[in-house]
Amino acid sequence: MVMPKLPWLLPALVFLVGCGSQPEQTVLQSPTGAALEMAPPPPSAPAPPEEATPDPSPDAALHRQLVYNAELDLKVKDLPRAISRVDSLVQANRGWTQTATQTRTDDEWRQETTIRVRPAQVTALLARLSNLGTVERKSLTSEDVTAEHADVTARLRNKRALEQRYLALLQQAHKVSDVLEVEEKVGAVREEIEAIESRLKVLNDEVAFSTITLKLYQPLLLAAPDAPVISFGSRLLEAVYGGWELTASLVVGILYLWPIWVLLGVGLVVWRTWRHRRLS
């Protein structure tokens, strides 16, 4: 019996065998019949990390760098007690006292305190501090430093990149003059980097912690001096002395008016002379 020719059977078997097995390496036949072994391809290298790109979402656009400053002036009845309450409220709101200056005069006892607190706690802390006395002045302001913060950050990044380029040039320099020139450039760039880092640190601190300037003062009552006790004899002597002073003042005043008395005398003599002549 002659088997029919099935030209498609051999390729199908090869395909099924190939799908059923997973060889780790591929074997090819060279033109001479020798087997050539192909090693598996090396694993691909990990892709370099991509640079962070700004988040275009609306929430990211609403993230602003804000600096809050508040001022509060209070008149209190008991300054030491009010200061103790201030310390407790600051600690309860996770803040801290930066400075505290106390002064006292004859009529006033005052303390000025600078408080640093997280922006989320500013409103609540101001409300609680206002209950410690009579509010005479209260203000809360905010400053948007988003643009300045971004500008300072970009300048710092550029200056650091410039410093790295100068350091690369320094390694390639061979002449003493070139080395000195590059080192001078590096020093100037590092000074600029330190100044920018200092400004960025201040901005980050002002954004992270808001400032409350609290002024407390307690009025002090001045004690009236006791009236001296004057005896009867002292009062008589004072009356005699006062009468003598008054009499002396009158005499001196009359003497000050001597031109008037002279003019009155001359006028009287002239009038009598005129009248005598008229009657005669």
Beta strands, then each sheet from edge to edge (+ up, - down):
strand 1: 26-29
strand 2: 35-38
strand 3: 66-75
strand 4: 96-104
strand 5: 108-117
strand 6: 134-144
strand 7: 210-219
sheet 1: 1+ 2-
sheet 2: 4+ 5- 7+ 3+ 6-
end
